[in-house]
Amino acid sequence: MSATLRLSRYCWIHWKNYNIMTTKKDIDVALVYDFDGTLSPGNMQEFGFVQAIGKDPTQFWEKVVRMATGNDASGILCYMYLMLQEAATNNISLKRESFRKFGSKVELYKGVTEWFSLINQYGKSIGLNIKHYINSSGLREMIEGTPIAKEFENIYACSFLYNVDGVAYWPAVAVDYTTKTQFLFKINKGIREVSDNKKINEYVAKEDRAIPFEHMIYFGDGETDVPSMSVVKGQGGHAIAVYGDNSKRALAMRLIQEDRVNYACRADYSDGEELCVTVKQILDKINEKKGLN
């Protein structure tokens, strides 16, 4: 081999190694959202379903509370049961398609529809791969009917079992304020399946986990999100309490004072608003730290 050829080969190998060492893969960051009161100004059942059964939201939720307190039962399971009961009484179809039709009527906060592409592009510009997740006590089937369903890596939420005719007949997954925390660990370990109860409990070294808690941002609106906010914040991540009106703002400020969340912002997801500015600042911090790891 000639000296010129050896030199060329030497230069090519070192150029290749240099690029491998200096071209870092974008790191994953998880943005995890509650749904009702966080991305939407109300409970999703109030957009279409409650009207279809001929009740107003107050009547429906009061009945849920009476059933839960009267039987010392889960409020989540009670609302799911009442949806099935009221639908049967009023001859309302509860196939997946029906839930998705109700979901299409769910209102979203200002800026939510444009939020995902906006924040994805910002993340990409600084070397971060943004992944979005839902962690909700609402219904997966209804969330799947919203125009933003395609934006989520996974939707962890309540859901139903369906019979051979495709009609909902029994709860499959019920997600309450403490159950929500398990899904944070599934995101952390890269586990998609709700049914998994093996991999979630296996030991995985911190550096081998899919998305470190330090790379998570949790969005919630109320006390039912506090356990999840506390887990994310306590593990070095970031928790944001969002609020849509002054009554919720008081709660958000209290969560700040109690050191349960890092930030409190109005639920306006538009570019340039406080929430957007705050999230971009958090992403900047994550980007700065990735070079130290």
Backbone as CSV, one residue per row, in Angstrom:
resi,resn,N_x,N_y,N_z,CA_x,CA_y,CA_z,C_x,C_y,C_z
1,MET,0.855,-1.195,0.000,0.000,0.000,0.000,0.889,1.242,0.000
2,SER,0.621,2.150,-0.894,1.441,3.346,-1.000,1.240,4.259,0.194
3,ALA,2.222,5.131,0.410,2.133,6.078,1.531,0.922,6.981,1.383
4,THR,0.652,7.381,0.139,-0.509,8.276,-0.109,-1.804,7.573,0.241
5,LEU,-1.928,6.309,-0.155,-3.139,5.533,0.130,-3.300,5.310,1.622
6,ARG,-2.153,4.985,2.310,-2.227,4.790,3.774,-2.667,6.071,4.465
7,LEU,-2.160,7.212,4.008,-2.536,8.486,4.613,-4.012,8.781,4.390
8,SER,-4.492,8.496,3.185,-5.915,8.734,2.876,-6.805,7.876,3.751
9,ARG,-6.384,6.586,3.897,-7.181,5.664,4.728,-7.169,6.124,6.177
10,TYR,-6.013,6.554,6.666,-5.870,7.047,8.038,-6.774,8.263,8.270
11,CYS,-6.777,9.184,7.324,-7.593,10.406,7.457,-9.079,10.070,7.455
12,TRP,-9.478,9.095,6.561,-10.895,8.734,6.477,-11.381,8.104,7.774
13,ILE,-10.567,7.208,8.360,-10.945,6.539,9.616,-11.099,7.554,10.741
14,HIS,-10.159,8.475,10.847,-10.226,9.452,11.922,-11.347,10.465,11.718
15,TRP,-11.622,10.776,10.451,-12.765,11.662,10.161,-14.069,10.992,10.573
16,LYS,-14.193,9.691,10.274,-15.391,8.922,10.631,-15.555,8.861,12.144
17,ASN,-14.461,8.557,12.865,-14.522,8.474,14.323,-14.865,9.821,14.939
18,TYR,-14.317,10.872,14.350,-14.605,12.222,14.860,-16.087,12.529,14.749
19,ASN,-16.696,12.168,13.616,-18.120,12.425,13.423,-18.976,11.594,14.357
20,ILE,-18.561,10.360,14.599,-19.312,9.516,15.538,-19.279,10.128,16.930
21,MET,-18.124,10.664,17.301,-17.951,11.208,18.648,-18.647,12.562,18.812
22,THR,-18.669,13.352,17.732,-19.182,14.715,17.861,-20.630,14.857,17.429
23,THR,-21.152,13.902,16.638,-22.548,13.980,16.206,-23.409,13.218,17.203
24,LYS,-23.988,13.929,18.140,-24.772,13.278,19.184,-26.219,13.106,18.741
25,LYS,-26.774,11.993,19.113,-28.176,11.750,18.843,-29.022,12.682,19.697
26,ASP,-30.077,13.213,19.082,-30.986,14.059,19.850,-31.520,13.263,21.037
27,ILE,-31.552,13.876,22.210,-32.056,13.167,23.382,-33.566,13.348,23.484
28,ASP,-34.234,12.341,24.041,-35.691,12.363,24.165,-36.115,13.134,25.410
29,VAL,-37.155,13.928,25.248,-37.760,14.662,26.357,-39.251,14.362,26.345
30,ALA,-39.809,14.013,27.498,-41.233,13.679,27.592,-42.027,14.841,28.163
31,LEU,-43.030,15.284,27.430,-44.003,16.241,27.932,-45.268,15.444,28.227
32,VAL,-45.641,15.391,29.510,-46.729,14.531,29.968,-47.892,15.411,30.443
33,TYR,-49.077,15.183,29.874,-50.213,16.040,30.146,-51.380,15.284,30.788
34,ASP,-51.933,15.849,31.828,-53.296,15.523,32.209,-54.166,16.071,31.071
35,PHE,-55.429,15.715,31.016,-56.265,16.221,29.914,-57.323,17.207,30.399
36,ASP,-58.274,16.712,31.204,-59.373,17.571,31.665,-58.838,18.696,32.547
37,GLY,-59.117,19.938,32.159,-58.659,21.086,32.924,-57.239,21.495,32.599
38,THR,-56.544,20.674,31.818,-55.159,20.961,31.448,-55.042,21.320,29.976
39,LEU,-55.537,20.453,29.111,-55.601,20.750,27.680,-56.994,21.216,27.273
40,SER,-57.973,20.850,28.080,-59.374,21.205,27.822,-59.945,21.936,29.040
41,PRO,-60.839,22.906,28.824,-61.376,23.679,29.948,-62.412,22.954,30.802
42,GLY,-62.781,21.735,30.454,-63.773,21.016,31.247,-63.529,19.526,31.227
43,ASN,-64.421,18.776,31.872,-64.360,17.320,31.819,-64.885,16.853,30.467
44,MET,-64.191,15.942,29.840,-64.540,15.559,28.475,-65.947,14.978,28.350
45,GLN,-66.452,14.351,29.418,-67.797,13.769,29.359,-68.863,14.851,29.146
46,GLU,-68.508,16.096,29.456,-69.465,17.202,29.352,-69.609,17.712,27.931
47,PHE,-68.773,17.225,27.021,-68.838,17.661,25.636,-69.469,16.574,24.780
48,GLY,-70.776,16.532,24.767,-71.482,15.584,23.914,-72.182,14.478,24.671
49,PHE,-71.453,13.738,25.512,-72.067,12.574,26.155,-73.172,12.975,27.127
50,VAL,-72.896,13.880,28.041,-73.889,14.261,29.048,-75.138,14.822,28.380
51,GLN,-74.947,15.617,27.323,-76.101,16.156,26.601,-76.898,15.042,25.925
52,ALA,-76.195,14.023,25.429,-76.860,12.919,24.734,-77.757,12.118,25.657
53,ILE,-77.404,12.050,26.952,-78.238,11.294,27.896,-79.277,12.189,28.564
54,GLY,-79.366,13.441,28.138,-80.418,14.339,28.621,-80.192,14.917,30.000
55,LYS,-78.941,15.024,30.431,-78.635,15.602,31.736,-77.685,16.778,31.559
56,ASP,-77.616,17.598,32.615,-76.585,18.625,32.579,-75.401,18.117,33.398
57,PRO,-74.222,18.711,33.227,-73.016,18.208,33.906,-73.163,18.109,35.421
58,THR,-73.827,19.094,36.028,-73.982,19.086,37.488,-74.737,17.853,37.953
59,GLN,-75.823,17.528,37.257,-76.616,16.351,37.614,-75.774,15.076,37.526
60,PHE,-75.042,14.956,36.437,-74.248,13.744,36.228,-73.198,13.579,37.314
61,TRP,-72.427,14.641,37.592,-71.334,14.517,38.563,-71.846,14.397,39.995
62,GLU,-72.987,15.002,40.288,-73.569,14.825,41.619,-73.959,13.364,41.839
63,LYS,-74.476,12.730,40.800,-74.846,11.323,40.893,-73.611,10.454,41.092
64,VAL,-72.515,10.805,40.415,-71.261,10.087,40.587,-70.776,10.202,42.031
65,VAL,-70.822,11.427,42.580,-70.357,11.654,43.957,-71.214,10.878,44.952
66,ARG,-72.520,10.895,44.765,-73.411,10.154,45.679,-73.111,8.663,45.645
67,MET,-72.891,8.144,44.466,-72.589,6.715,44.346,-71.252,6.383,44.997
68,ALA,-70.253,7.220,44.765,-68.923,6.961,45.308,-68.909,7.055,46.826
69,THR,-69.492,8.120,47.366,-69.487,8.297,48.823,-70.426,7.316,49.512
70,GLY,-71.546,7.024,48.884,-72.506,6.101,49.481,-72.009,4.681,49.568
71,ASN,-71.083,4.344,48.674,-70.550,2.982,48.648,-69.064,2.925,49.003
72,ASP,-68.501,4.082,49.397,-67.073,4.190,49.675,-66.281,3.567,48.524
73,ALA,-66.623,4.036,47.321,-66.084,3.440,46.107,-65.223,4.441,45.340
74,SER,-64.547,3.944,44.333,-63.733,4.786,43.458,-64.622,5.688,42.607
75,GLY,-64.363,6.979,42.653,-65.119,7.910,41.827,-64.918,7.653,40.348
76,ILE,-63.734,7.171,39.968,-63.447,6.877,38.564,-64.296,5.698,38.078
77,LEU,-64.316,4.617,38.862,-65.128,3.462,38.486,-66.614,3.807,38.483
78,CYS,-67.017,4.685,39.396,-68.427,5.077,39.452,-68.838,5.874,38.220
79,TYR,-67.973,6.794,37.765,-68.366,7.567,36.581,-68.401,6.672,35.346
80,MET,-67.493,5.700,35.291,-67.492,4.788,34.147,-68.735,3.902,34.160
81,TYR,-69.106,3.434,35.355,-70.322,2.625,35.474,-71.558,3.431,35.082
82,LEU,-71.630,4.667,35.553,-72.794,5.499,35.247,-72.880,5.829,33.761
83,MET,-71.751,5.977,33.106,-71.793,6.185,31.658,-72.450,4.993,30.975
84,LEU,-72.067,3.783,31.379,-72.667,2.585,30.798,-74.156,2.508,31.121
85,GLN,-74.498,2.774,32.378,-75.888,2.684,32.817,-76.771,3.715,32.112
86,GLU,-76.323,4.957,32.092,-77.107,6.035,31.478,-77.236,5.829,29.967
87,ALA,-76.180,5.328,29.343,-76.251,5.074,27.905,-77.283,3.994,27.597
88,ALA,-77.300,2.920,28.402,-78.273,1.845,28.194,-79.691,2.346,28.412
89,THR,-79.893,3.154,29.457,-81.214,3.690,29.771,-81.738,4.590,28.658
90,ASN,-80.835,5.343,28.048,-81.237,6.317,27.024,-80.991,5.833,25.596
91,ASN,-80.695,4.527,25.465,-80.498,3.918,24.149,-79.408,4.636,23.345
92,ILE,-78.320,4.937,24.027,-77.177,5.592,23.388,-76.110,4.549,23.087
93,SER,-75.604,4.532,21.870,-74.561,3.583,21.491,-73.242,3.945,22.166
94,LEU,-72.592,2.956,22.729,-71.278,3.176,23.317,-70.244,2.279,22.653
95,LYS,-70.210,2.334,21.333,-69.122,1.703,20.598,-67.946,2.671,20.571
96,ARG,-66.784,2.170,20.173,-65.606,3.039,20.089,-65.883,4.252,19.207
97,GLU,-66.611,4.016,18.114,-66.905,5.114,17.197,-67.744,6.198,17.880
98,SER,-68.627,5.775,18.786,-69.473,6.741,19.500,-68.631,7.591,20.441
99,PHE,-67.731,6.938,21.167,-66.851,7.687,22.066,-66.004,8.693,21.280
100,ARG,-65.487,8.252,20.139,-64.640,9.149,19.345,-65.452,10.311,18.783
101,LYS,-66.708,10.054,18.483,-67.575,11.145,18.018,-67.775,12.167,19.134
102,PHE,-67.995,11.681,20.366,-68.088,12.601,21.504,-66.769,13.350,21.682
103,GLY,-65.670,12.620,21.516,-64.355,13.233,21.679,-64.096,14.348,20.690
104,SER,-64.662,14.235,19.502,-64.454,15.263,18.488,-65.082,16.596,18.883
105,LYS,-65.987,16.565,19.871,-66.663,17.779,20.324,-65.982,18.430,21.528
106,VAL,-64.928,17.797,22.031,-64.240,18.327,23.210,-63.540,19.644,22.877
107,GLU,-63.761,20.641,23.706,-63.108,21.939,23.512,-61.673,21.880,24.043
108,LEU,-60.814,22.652,23.418,-59.415,22.719,23.824,-59.060,24.160,24.174
109,TYR,-58.082,24.306,25.045,-57.625,25.641,25.395,-56.977,26.332,24.191
110,LYS,-56.908,27.620,24.270,-56.317,28.429,23.211,-54.869,27.987,22.951
111,GLY,-54.566,27.785,21.675,-53.201,27.451,21.279,-52.849,25.979,21.313
112,VAL,-53.720,25.125,21.873,-53.378,23.700,22.023,-53.156,23.032,20.667
113,THR,-54.019,23.308,19.707,-53.914,22.645,18.405,-52.562,22.904,17.744
114,GLU,-52.037,24.122,17.885,-50.770,24.478,17.252,-49.555,24.174,18.137
115,TRP,-49.802,23.891,19.393,-48.746,23.735,20.393,-47.708,22.683,20.028
116,PHE,-48.162,21.549,19.567,-47.275,20.406,19.392,-46.224,20.649,18.308
117,SER,-46.640,21.142,17.156,-45.662,21.428,16.115,-44.741,22.557,16.544
118,LEU,-45.280,23.520,17.265,-44.483,24.652,17.747,-43.357,24.181,18.662
119,ILE,-43.705,23.370,19.657,-42.716,22.959,20.651,-41.802,21.866,20.080
120,ASN,-42.322,21.044,19.160,-41.479,20.038,18.502,-40.362,20.706,17.701
121,GLN,-40.731,21.734,16.966,-39.755,22.454,16.151,-38.708,23.135,17.020
122,TYR,-39.149,23.698,18.145,-38.182,24.345,19.026,-37.217,23.305,19.602
123,GLY,-37.765,22.183,20.033,-36.913,21.121,20.565,-35.893,20.662,19.542
124,LYS,-36.348,20.442,18.324,-35.450,19.988,17.265,-34.336,20.993,17.016
125,SER,-34.666,22.285,17.125,-33.675,23.325,16.841,-32.523,23.326,17.847
126,ILE,-32.748,22.735,19.028,-31.684,22.695,20.042,-31.242,21.263,20.360
127,GLY,-31.606,20.328,19.481,-31.127,18.957,19.631,-31.916,18.095,20.588
128,LEU,-33.200,18.407,20.779,-34.053,17.604,21.658,-35.187,16.995,20.846
129,ASN,-35.489,15.742,21.126,-36.595,15.043,20.466,-37.780,15.018,21.423
130,ILE,-38.785,15.819,21.151,-39.922,15.958,22.066,-40.938,14.852,21.821
131,LYS,-41.323,14.178,22.900,-42.378,13.164,22.842,-43.493,13.580,23.794
132,HIS,-44.727,13.465,23.323,-45.880,13.897,24.108,-46.683,12.685,24.579
133,TYR,-47.141,12.745,25.835,-47.920,11.660,26.429,-49.131,12.226,27.162
134,ILE,-50.209,11.450,27.181,-51.368,11.774,28.009,-51.363,10.858,29.222
135,ASN,-51.651,11.438,30.396,-51.771,10.678,31.643,-53.023,11.196,32.331
136,SER,-54.163,10.547,32.077,-55.456,11.150,32.403,-56.431,10.175,33.038
137,SER,-57.322,10.734,33.859,-58.438,9.955,34.408,-59.646,10.012,33.482
138,GLY,-59.492,10.712,32.367,-60.536,10.739,31.348,-60.513,9.464,30.524
139,LEU,-61.236,9.455,29.412,-61.389,8.250,28.611,-60.476,8.253,27.389
140,ARG,-59.707,7.198,27.272,-58.813,7.050,26.122,-59.601,7.148,24.814
141,GLU,-60.745,6.474,24.769,-61.523,6.428,23.531,-61.989,7.818,23.099
142,MET,-62.323,8.663,24.052,-62.739,10.018,23.706,-61.534,10.867,23.286
143,ILE,-60.420,10.706,23.965,-59.211,11.451,23.603,-58.792,11.086,22.183
144,GLU,-58.983,9.805,21.811,-58.642,9.366,20.456,-59.506,10.039,19.394
145,GLY,-60.628,10.615,19.813,-61.500,11.309,18.866,-61.196,12.789,18.719
146,THR,-60.280,13.303,19.540,-59.925,14.719,19.463,-58.950,14.958,18.310
147,PRO,-58.897,16.188,17.808,-57.991,16.468,16.683,-56.507,16.400,17.036
148,ILE,-56.178,16.300,18.327,-54.773,16.256,18.731,-54.301,14.845,19.078
149,ALA,-55.150,13.850,18.930,-54.805,12.478,19.337,-53.534,11.984,18.657
150,LYS,-53.345,12.366,17.407,-52.189,11.890,16.629,-50.862,12.420,17.169
151,GLU,-50.916,13.414,18.037,-49.685,14.044,18.531,-49.004,13.240,19.641
152,PHE,-49.706,12.249,20.204,-49.205,11.589,21.406,-48.495,10.273,21.122
153,GLU,-47.371,10.119,21.780,-46.615,8.880,21.713,-47.435,7.738,22.308
154,ASN,-48.138,8.039,23.384,-49.032,7.067,24.016,-50.064,7.814,24.841
155,ILE,-51.242,7.196,24.983,-52.322,7.775,25.774,-52.620,6.815,26.918
156,TYR,-52.216,7.195,28.127,-52.535,6.414,29.328,-53.778,7.039,29.945
157,ALA,-54.888,6.313,29.922,-56.159,6.859,30.406,-57.125,5.712,30.675
158,CYS,-58.290,6.046,31.219,-59.323,5.041,31.446,-59.819,4.496,30.106
159,SER,-60.274,3.256,30.116,-60.827,2.675,28.893,-61.786,1.551,29.261
160,PHE,-62.548,1.098,28.266,-63.545,0.056,28.465,-63.166,-1.237,27.755
161,LEU,-63.768,-2.343,28.222,-63.772,-3.596,27.485,-64.982,-3.580,26.550
162,TYR,-64.887,-4.299,25.416,-65.961,-4.305,24.421,-66.380,-5.738,24.117
163,ASN,-67.681,-5.939,23.949,-68.181,-7.285,23.651,-68.025,-7.595,22.160
164,VAL,-68.541,-8.735,21.743,-68.359,-9.174,20.354,-69.027,-8.237,19.359
165,ASP,-69.979,-7.458,19.835,-70.653,-6.488,18.965,-69.966,-5.131,18.980
166,GLY,-68.851,-5.047,19.716,-68.118,-3.790,19.753,-68.689,-2.753,20.681
167,VAL,-69.525,-3.180,21.647,-70.162,-2.255,22.580,-69.467,-2.337,23.943
168,ALA,-69.187,-1.188,24.539,-68.533,-1.147,25.853,-69.440,-1.770,26.904
169,TYR,-68.853,-2.603,27.768,-69.669,-3.249,28.794,-69.008,-3.282,30.178
170,TRP,-67.715,-2.964,30.272,-67.043,-3.067,31.572,-65.751,-2.247,31.522
171,PRO,-65.362,-1.627,32.655,-64.085,-0.883,32.654,-62.898,-1.809,32.422
172,ALA,-61.997,-1.396,31.578,-60.761,-2.144,31.339,-59.611,-1.534,32.132
173,VAL,-59.554,-0.215,32.152,-58.516,0.512,32.882,-59.172,1.677,33.595
174,ALA,-58.908,1.813,34.896,-59.402,2.948,35.681,-58.185,3.682,36.243
175,VAL,-58.050,4.947,35.915,-56.875,5.728,36.295,-57.269,6.817,37.289
176,ASP,-56.795,6.691,38.538,-57.053,7.747,39.511,-55.750,8.482,39.814
177,TYR,-55.777,9.365,40.812,-54.631,10.241,41.061,-53.364,9.487,41.457
178,THR,-53.499,8.345,42.135,-52.293,7.581,42.484,-51.878,6.638,41.356
179,THR,-52.863,6.092,40.640,-52.547,5.209,39.514,-51.727,5.944,38.469
180,LYS,-51.952,7.235,38.333,-51.227,8.015,37.332,-49.712,7.890,37.475
181,THR,-49.250,7.757,38.705,-47.800,7.751,38.913,-47.124,6.546,38.258
182,GLN,-47.839,5.405,38.154,-47.216,4.221,37.547,-46.852,4.476,36.092
183,PHE,-47.669,5.312,35.416,-47.413,5.546,33.999,-46.177,6.420,33.788
184,LEU,-45.828,7.211,34.775,-44.588,7.978,34.695,-43.388,7.031,34.648
185,PHE,-43.456,5.963,35.436,-42.372,4.986,35.437,-42.370,4.162,34.147
186,LYS,-43.534,3.962,33.551,-43.578,3.287,32.248,-42.911,4.153,31.184
187,ILE,-43.181,5.439,31.211,-42.522,6.363,30.283,-41.026,6.357,30.539
188,ASN,-40.658,6.411,31.807,-39.262,6.416,32.216,-38.515,5.194,31.685
189,LYS,-39.187,4.029,31.702,-38.552,2.781,31.273,-38.869,2.397,29.832
190,GLY,-39.700,3.204,29.162,-40.020,2.920,27.765,-41.011,1.794,27.581
191,ILE,-41.966,1.665,28.491,-42.975,0.598,28.434,-44.306,1.181,27.982
192,ARG,-44.840,0.677,26.880,-46.092,1.207,26.333,-47.328,0.521,26.920
193,GLU,-47.220,-0.770,27.221,-48.395,-1.566,27.573,-48.901,-1.251,28.984
194,VAL,-50.189,-0.952,29.083,-50.819,-0.747,30.394,-50.833,-2.058,31.166
195,SER,-50.998,-3.161,30.473,-51.134,-4.481,31.109,-49.826,-5.002,31.699
196,ASP,-48.695,-4.425,31.315,-47.412,-4.933,31.797,-47.286,-4.780,33.306
197,ASN,-46.958,-5.866,33.985,-46.667,-5.797,35.416,-45.373,-6.537,35.757
198,LYS,-44.588,-6.788,34.715,-43.315,-7.475,34.909,-42.140,-6.541,34.640
199,LYS,-42.073,-6.034,33.399,-40.956,-5.152,33.045,-40.922,-3.905,33.920
200,ILE,-42.094,-3.429,34.326,-42.153,-2.217,35.127,-41.440,-2.386,36.461
201,ASN,-41.399,-3.624,36.966,-40.766,-3.879,38.264,-39.340,-4.409,38.157
202,GLU,-38.851,-4.594,36.932,-37.488,-5.063,36.756,-36.499,-3.917,36.971
203,TYR,-35.338,-4.266,37.490,-34.316,-3.246,37.713,-33.722,-2.800,36.383
204,VAL,-33.665,-1.496,36.187,-33.012,-0.909,35.020,-32.142,0.233,35.533
205,ALA,-30.862,0.179,35.238,-29.958,1.245,35.684,-30.437,2.588,35.165
206,LYS,-30.241,3.603,35.963,-30.739,4.935,35.621,-30.286,5.376,34.244
207,GLU,-29.021,5.116,33.925,-28.481,5.582,32.649,-29.025,4.798,31.456
208,ASP,-29.690,3.664,31.714,-30.230,2.844,30.637,-31.728,3.055,30.428
209,ARG,-32.335,3.935,31.191,-33.772,4.154,31.068,-34.087,5.032,29.863
210,ALA,-35.251,4.799,29.278,-35.611,5.457,28.019,-35.629,6.977,28.137
211,ILE,-36.335,7.484,29.138,-36.416,8.926,29.339,-36.231,9.220,30.825
212,PRO,-35.097,9.804,31.210,-34.868,10.124,32.627,-35.928,11.100,33.145
213,PHE,-36.217,11.030,34.418,-37.186,11.971,35.000,-36.713,13.418,34.831
214,GLU,-35.395,13.609,34.796,-34.863,14.965,34.592,-35.253,15.535,33.241
215,HIS,-35.675,14.657,32.332,-36.086,15.081,30.999,-37.597,15.026,30.833
216,MET,-38.323,15.128,31.932,-39.788,15.137,31.887,-40.335,16.487,32.322
217,ILE,-41.425,16.892,31.661,-42.193,18.060,32.074,-43.641,17.598,32.243
218,TYR,-44.197,17.782,33.441,-45.567,17.336,33.709,-46.499,18.545,33.775
219,PHE,-47.626,18.449,33.067,-48.629,19.512,33.040,-49.901,19.006,33.722
220,GLY,-50.348,19.693,34.763,-51.579,19.309,35.444,-52.313,20.527,35.950
221,ASP,-53.581,20.335,36.327,-54.369,21.498,36.733,-54.890,21.453,38.149
222,GLY,-54.762,20.344,38.832,-55.400,20.290,40.140,-54.787,19.296,41.094
223,GLU,-55.485,19.093,42.210,-54.950,18.255,43.280,-54.815,16.795,42.873
224,THR,-55.646,16.349,41.909,-55.521,14.955,41.475,-54.217,14.713,40.727
225,ASP,-53.547,15.790,40.316,-52.257,15.657,39.635,-51.072,15.777,40.588
226,VAL,-51.345,16.111,41.840,-50.258,16.374,42.788,-49.303,15.194,42.945
227,PRO,-49.782,13.942,43.110,-48.817,12.842,43.237,-47.871,12.740,42.043
228,SER,-48.407,12.891,40.833,-47.558,12.816,39.637,-46.600,13.994,39.572
229,MET,-47.101,15.183,39.887,-46.234,16.357,39.913,-45.102,16.177,40.913
230,SER,-45.444,15.642,42.075,-44.447,15.454,43.133,-43.384,14.447,42.721
231,VAL,-43.808,13.361,42.043,-42.846,12.356,41.588,-41.879,12.969,40.584
232,VAL,-42.426,13.662,39.585,-41.569,14.249,38.549,-40.640,15.293,39.146
233,LYS,-41.178,16.196,39.946,-40.359,17.250,40.556,-39.318,16.650,41.502
234,GLY,-39.730,15.675,42.290,-38.827,15.064,43.257,-37.682,14.310,42.616
235,GLN,-37.890,13.854,41.375,-36.858,13.105,40.657,-36.026,14.007,39.748
236,GLY,-36.181,15.325,39.907,-35.354,16.248,39.134,-35.982,16.766,37.867
237,GLY,-37.254,16.387,37.617,-37.960,16.903,36.450,-38.660,18.209,36.754
238,HIS,-39.632,18.567,35.925,-40.289,19.859,36.046,-41.808,19.669,36.040
239,ALA,-42.495,20.317,36.972,-43.941,20.223,37.068,-44.554,21.608,36.907
240,ILE,-45.576,21.689,36.046,-46.243,22.961,35.775,-47.722,22.838,36.106
241,ALA,-48.207,23.703,36.994,-49.637,23.775,37.284,-50.251,24.806,36.343
242,VAL,-51.199,24.365,35.515,-51.863,25.294,34.608,-53.248,25.621,35.151
243,TYR,-53.741,26.791,34.817,-55.062,27.206,35.306,-55.791,27.991,34.227
244,GLY,-57.105,27.784,34.195,-57.913,28.457,33.192,-58.710,29.624,33.718
245,ASP,-58.923,29.681,35.029,-59.659,30.803,35.616,-59.058,31.137,36.974
246,ASN,-59.593,32.173,37.610,-59.007,32.659,38.861,-59.125,31.654,40.001
247,SER,-60.186,30.841,39.999,-60.326,29.850,41.070,-59.219,28.806,40.977
248,LYS,-58.899,28.395,39.759,-57.812,27.438,39.570,-56.454,28.113,39.772
249,ARG,-56.377,29.413,39.517,-55.115,30.120,39.721,-54.722,30.086,41.200
250,ALA,-55.725,30.248,42.085,-55.452,30.210,43.524,-54.855,28.867,43.926
251,LEU,-55.392,27.792,43.358,-54.860,26.458,43.645,-53.434,26.332,43.117
252,ALA,-53.203,26.816,41.897,-51.866,26.736,41.301,-50.844,27.486,42.150
253,MET,-51.229,28.659,42.645,-50.321,29.440,43.484,-50.036,28.721,44.807
254,ARG,-51.052,28.030,45.311,-50.861,27.287,46.559,-49.883,26.134,46.346
255,LEU,-49.982,25.480,45.195,-49.069,24.379,44.891,-47.626,24.879,44.774
256,ILE,-47.469,26.106,44.283,-46.133,26.724,44.238,-45.622,26.948,45.657
257,GLN,-46.479,27.519,46.500,-46.091,27.818,47.880,-45.751,26.558,48.656
258,GLU,-46.454,25.478,48.353,-46.213,24.210,49.042,-45.050,23.432,48.421
259,ASP,-44.417,24.004,47.418,-43.254,23.409,46.746,-43.591,22.074,46.087
260,ARG,-44.822,21.978,45.568,-45.230,20.754,44.879,-45.036,20.859,43.368
261,VAL,-44.949,22.073,42.862,-44.701,22.285,41.440,-43.609,23.336,41.282
262,ASN,-43.033,23.378,40.087,-41.981,24.358,39.813,-42.543,25.677,39.291
263,TYR,-43.652,25.576,38.531,-44.195,26.750,37.855,-45.727,26.713,37.879
264,ALA,-46.326,27.896,37.734,-47.774,28.014,37.565,-48.017,28.971,36.406
265,CYS,-48.789,28.528,35.414,-49.010,29.329,34.203,-50.469,29.235,33.761
266,ARG,-50.950,30.310,33.154,-52.287,30.293,32.569,-52.307,29.293,31.413
267,ALA,-53.449,28.634,31.240,-53.581,27.590,30.216,-53.809,28.193,28.832
268,ASP,-52.840,28.960,28.393,-52.828,29.504,27.030,-51.555,28.998,26.378
269,TYR,-51.701,28.105,25.406,-50.564,27.422,24.794,-50.035,28.154,23.564
270,SER,-50.475,29.381,23.353,-50.066,30.148,22.176,-48.589,30.532,22.246
271,ASP,-47.996,30.699,21.079,-46.605,31.120,20.982,-46.443,32.487,21.636
272,GLY,-45.410,32.614,22.463,-45.128,33.884,23.116,-45.804,34.086,24.455
273,GLU,-46.787,33.243,24.788,-47.452,33.357,26.088,-46.586,32.718,27.183
274,GLU,-46.956,33.004,28.424,-46.139,32.589,29.564,-45.823,31.098,29.565
275,LEU,-46.814,30.264,29.263,-46.606,28.816,29.297,-45.574,28.388,28.256
276,CYS,-45.702,28.925,27.067,-44.762,28.588,25.996,-43.349,29.054,26.343
277,VAL,-43.232,30.273,26.840,-41.922,30.816,27.218,-41.287,29.958,28.308
278,THR,-42.091,29.555,29.297,-41.592,28.737,30.406,-41.077,27.388,29.921
279,VAL,-41.851,26.729,29.063,-41.438,25.416,28.558,-40.163,25.529,27.725
280,LYS,-40.059,26.555,26.914,-38.831,26.747,26.127,-37.622,26.953,27.041
281,GLN,-37.813,27.673,28.133,-36.721,27.880,29.088,-36.308,26.560,29.739
282,ILE,-37.287,25.720,30.056,-36.975,24.405,30.628,-36.195,23.565,29.620
283,LEU,-36.643,23.580,28.374,-35.949,22.823,27.331,-34.520,23.329,27.144
284,ASP,-34.334,24.620,27.258,-32.978,25.188,27.172,-32.096,24.640,28.292
285,LYS,-32.662,24.535,29.503,-31.902,24.008,30.644,-31.516,22.551,30.416
286,ILE,-32.475,21.769,29.894,-32.193,20.367,29.612,-31.107,20.255,28.558
287,ASN,-31.184,21.099,27.553,-30.180,21.099,26.491,-28.789,21.452,27.027
288,GLU,-28.731,22.411,27.934,-27.454,22.797,28.517,-26.842,21.675,29.336
289,LYS,-27.683,20.960,30.060,-27.186,19.894,30.935,-26.758,18.657,30.181
290,LYS,-27.320,18.446,28.965,-27.021,17.193,28.255,-25.547,17.112,27.897
291,GLY,-24.907,18.254,27.717,-23.493,18.253,27.393,-22.603,17.927,28.573
292,LEU,-23.197,17.942,29.774,-22.401,17.653,30.990,-22.483,16.193,31.371
293,ASN,-23.405,15.459,30.720,-23.614,14.059,31.079,-22.687,13.119,30.296
